Amino acid sequence: MRILLMKLPRPWIVDEKKDDGYTALHLAALNNHVEVAELLVHQGQANMDLQNVNLQTALHLAVERQHTQIVRLLVREGSNLNIPDKDGDTPLHEALRHHTLSQLRQLQDVQDVGKLLMGLGSQGADKKSSASIACFLAGNGADLGIKNKKGQTPLDLCPDPNLCKALAKCHKDKDTDLIEPRRTDGPGEEDVVTLDECLVCSDIKRDTLFKPCGHVACCSVCSPRVKKCLVCREPVVGRVKIEECVVCSDKKASVLFKPCGHMCACDGCAALMKKCVQCRAQIDHMVPFVVCCGGIGTISDVQADNEEDIVGPLGGVPVEPVCLMNNGSRDTSNSDIQKLQQQLQDIKEQTMCPVCLDRLKNMIFLCGHGTCQMCGDRMSECPICRKQVEKRILLY
């Protein structure tokens, strides 16, 4: 598995779904393949929040099967604990639905809830109950008030008052040392959850990009009240709400392009681009979302093609000096060359992939639109008309 992940030519294959919506991480969680799950999350950068046809995440399956080591892995790596499935049940609903009376008695016999949670899923530890997993989820931020489609909260599925008290205590003490803190991206960095929440209301996620500084500091509700950026204190001239990736329409845009200042693509799609898909400007630097929020991260440089380095300011038409013929009339041959060059540039743009703007189109969909093969392989919807991709046709 490690060698396969190292040799993958297309990293997004890790998140490819079967017909039933199961990804490799779903299957690892379902069958308790701990080492495989660790490799997929750490090395393969698998998306932990993808859902199958029943809208279940890998965490739903791990909780349902009481695979505590995988539950612990997914929670520590920042999996969303509050995603509902087709019945509206979160992983916490699932955990409390599967507990038994004997497991409740086991939990009641443990006086120090903190010690119980610290040992959850550790090597050599006894298998813990669904009730113990529920406490672990509550202690790491799972919402106790979310209702499923039957109008039930997780606490409504908990008939034992002692367990209800334990859940409330764990949820209250989630920032103390009794419960293992969720993973941060590195030493000295802020918690991902902290970087994601609005600096004004601390209730909604950040979703507004400030211009011209390029920082993301608050939500769209609070942003109109902010006159200076809360990260760099620079005056705010404009505000742009961050929408979904314009290419895959699956994830939220999370990469800021410099120098144009647009944030219109997710991490996976941005890696394919050399030009901004919104304005067609050359990309010099890519700034990840965590850096835009004031955190620590790596700003990627984008190397321009050789032909891009020598073009003039008119998008591929070099500026030539005005020449005169022997009879004093103006030599128009240069103007004709410029027109031909401009026409050639227009033709080239029409044959380029509209996603990466770097490779030629060699794959078309049934709707008539096309991309390059590398971009087309990962499309579930056409990036032009948004129709479902039913078939891919390679051009030779």
N, C-alpha and C positions, 0 to 999 in steps of 0.2 A: 504493500500500500504506500509506504514512504517513497519508494522508487517511482511508482506510478504518478504520485503527486508532483514529484520533482521534474518528471519528464512531460507533464501535460502541456501541449502546445496552446491550449485554450483554457485558461483557469476557470471560466464559468461552467465548464462541464461538471464541476463538483456539485453545482446546484441544479443540474438537469433532472427533470421529473419523469417518472414512469406514467403510464396511462391512468393509474390511480392517484397520481399526485405525490407519490412517495419519492423523496430524494435519498441519496446515500446515507445522510445523517438520520433520516427517519428510520431507515432499516437498521442502522447501528443502534439507535435508541430502543427500537422494538425488540431486538434480539440480544440486548445487553453486551454488545461488542465495545467494551470500554476503550481499548487501545485504538480501534478504528475511529471511534468518535473523537478521541483526542487529536488524532492526526488530521481528521477532516476539519476540525475547528481551528487548531493551531497552525498547521502547515497549509491546508487547503483553503483557509479563510471562508469556510462554508457559512452560508446565511442561516442562522439558527431559527429565524422566525418565518420561514417558508411553511405554507400549509398544504395539506393533501386535499383530496376531494371532499373529505369530511371537515375541512378547515382545521385540522389538528396539526399542531407543531410537533417537533421532536420532543419537546418538554411534556406535552400532553401524553405521548406514548410512553415515555420513561416513567412518568408519575403513575399512569394506569397499571404498568407492569411492576411497579415498585423497584425499579432499577436505580438504587440510591446513588451509586457512583456517577452515573450519567446525569442524574438530576443535579448533583453537586457541581459537575463540570459545566453544564449549561447555565446554571444560575451564576456561577463565579465568572463566566465569560460574558455575562451581560445579556442573556436571553430575555426577551420580553415576557414577563410573568402574567400579564393580564390580557393576552389574546384569547378571544372566545372561539369555540368551535361552532359547528352548525347548530348545536342546541343552545348556544350562548354560554357554555360552561368553560371556565378558565381552568388551568391546571390545579388551582386550589379547590375548585368545585370537585374536580376529578379525584383528588386525594381524599377528601372528606367523604365522598360517596363510597369509597372502597374500604373504609376502615371497619373493623370488626370489634365486638365487645371485648374479646381477649386482648386485642391490640390497645384498646382504650385502657384496660386495667394495667397493661404494661407501661403505658405512658404515665398513668397516675402514680405508679410505684417509683417513678424517677422524680426526685424532689428538685434536683438542680437541672432545670430545662436547658440552661446554657451549655452544660457539659454534654447533654444528650445531643444537642445540635452541632457542637464542635466535632463530634465523632461521626456524624452522618456521612456515610459513603466512604470512609477511610479504609485503607487496606487492612484486612483482618477483622474488621468490626462486624458484629452480628447484624443480620438483616433487620432493618428498622421498619416500623409499620407505616401505613399510609398516613396515620395521624401524626407521626414524627415528621414525615415529609411535609405535611401541611404546616406544621410549626416552622419548619425550615423555610418554606416559601413565604409565610407571613413575616418571618424575621428578616427576610431580604427584600421586603417591599411589596409583596402581593396585596392587591386591594381586597379588603374584607367586605366592601359594600357593593361590588359589581353584581348585578342581577342577571340570571340567565333568562331564557325565553319563557320559563314558567314563573318568572318573578321571584326566584329564590336567590338569596345571597349565599356565600359559602357558610356563614354562621347558621343559616336556616337548615343546612344539611348536617349540622352538628348537634345531636340531641343531648350530648353530655355537657353539663354546665362547667365541669372542671376543664374539659378540653377547650371550651369557649374562652374561659379565663386564660388558659395557656396561650391560645392564639392571640388574644388581645395583648397579653404581656409581651409576647414575642414581637408583635407588630410595633408596640410602643418602644421596645428596647432595641430596635433595629440598628441604631447608631452607636450602641455600646459595644464593649469588648466581649460580651457574652456570645455574640453571634458573629460568625466569620464575615468580614466585609466583602462586598463585591469587588471584582477585579478592576484595577485601573490600567491605563495603557502603558505605564512604565513608572519607574521610581521618580517621585517628586511631582507627578502629574495629578491633575484634579480628577475626581471621579467622573466617568462618562455621563452619569445621570446629572451631576451638577453642571457640567458644561452644556447640557442639552436644555436645561430649564431656563425660562425667561428671567432676566436679572431684575425685572420690575415687579412682576406679580408672583414669580416662583411657582406658578400653577400650570401654565401652558408651555409647550415646547417652543424654542426659538424657531422662527420661520420668516424673518424679515432681514434682508441684506441692506445695510446702510451704504449710501454713496456719498463721497467718493472713496472713503477709507476701505470699504470692502469687508467690514466686520459684521458678524451676526450676534446681536446682543439681547434681543427681546422678541416677543411675539407680535403678530400683526395687530392685536388689540391695543397693546401698550405703545407700539412704535410711533403713532402720531403725536404722542405727548413728549417724545424724546427729541430734544433740540441739539444735543451733543452726544456723540458716540460714547457709550458707557465703558468701552474698552480703551480707546485712545484719546477721548475727550475732543476729537475733531468735530467741527460743526457738521451736522447732517444736512446735505443738500437734497438728497432723494432717498426714497425707500422702495424696495422691490420685494414682493412676497416670493418666497422660494416655493416653486411648484414641483411636480414630479418630473423625472428625467424625460426630455423630449424625444429621446431615442427609443428606450425600452418601455416607457410608461409603467414600469414595475416598481422602481425604487424612487426615493426622493432625490432631487438634485443635491449633490454634496461636494462639488469641486468648483472652485472659482478660477476662471480663466483670466490671465493677465496678458496684455494690457487692456483688453476690451472691458473687463469687469463684469462679465456675464457668469451666472451660475445656472446652468441649464442641463447638466449631465451628471449621472451618478458615477461612482468610482470605476465600475466595470466598463461603462461606455466611454468615459473620458480617456481611459488608457489607450483607446484606439485612435484618438483624434490628434491632428496637428493643426486644425483650424477650428475656430468656434463654429458650432453648428447653427448658431443663431444669427451671427453677423458676418460669418465667413472670414473673419480677421485671423491672421497668423497668431498662434498661441506661443508665447515665450515661456510662461511659467504656469504651473497648476498648483493652486493652494487648497489643501484639504479642508473640510468643514471644521475640524477640531482647531485648526490654526485660525480660521475666521472667527471662532468663538473665543479666542484669546488663550487657547491651550498650546501645547508643544507638539509639533509635528514636522514633517519633511516637505518642503516646497520643491516640486519636481520641475526641472528644466526640460523644455521641448526643443529638440534639434530640428532646425529647418532644413528642407531639402536643398540641394545645390542650386537647382533652378530658381528657388525662391530667394536665394541670396543675391541674385544678380538682376532681379527685375527692377523696373523703375517704379515711380509713384503711381502710375496709372494701371496697376494690376497686371503687369507682364509686358507693358509697352515702354521700352527705354526711351529717354528723351534725347533726341538728336538735334544738333545745331542746324539752323536754316542755311541751305546752300543755294548759290546762284549759278546759273549757266553762263557760258561765254557771251551770249547776246543780252545778258542782264535780266532775263526772265527767271522766275523762281523755279527751282528744281522740285517737282512734285513727287518724285520717285520715293522720297522718304515718307511722305504722307501716305502713299499707297502701301508701303511696307508696314507702316503703323496700323493701317486698317486691316491688312492681312493678319498681322500679329494679334490684333484684337479679336478678329473672327476666330483665329486658331485657339485663342484663350477661351472664348465662349464655347466652342465645340468641346474643348477639353473639360470644362466645368460640367457640361451636360453629360459627359461619359464618366465622370468621377462618381464614386460612391457618395451618396448624400449624408452618410453617417460619419465616416472617418475623414472624408474629403482628401484622401491620400492615395487610395487604390482605385483601379478601374472597375466598373461594374462588370461582373461576370456571373451574376445570379439574378433571376427574376422570379416574381411571385405571380400567382394566377390573376391578381388584380392589375398586372401590367407594369408595376413599379419594380425597381431593381436596386441591388446593393452589391458590394463585393462579397465573396464567399465567406470571408472571416466574420464580417458583420452579420451577414444573412443567416449564418448557422445559429445565431443566438436570438434571432427575432421570433417572437410569438405573434406580433402584430406588425403590419406594414408601417414603417416610420413616416410614410407620406399620407396615406389615406386611413390608417388605423384599422384596416380590415384584418380579420384573423388570417394568419398564414396557414394555408391548407397544404400547399405543395411548393417545393423549391426546385427551380429548373436551372441547371448550370449551362452557361454559354461557352462554346469552344471556338 
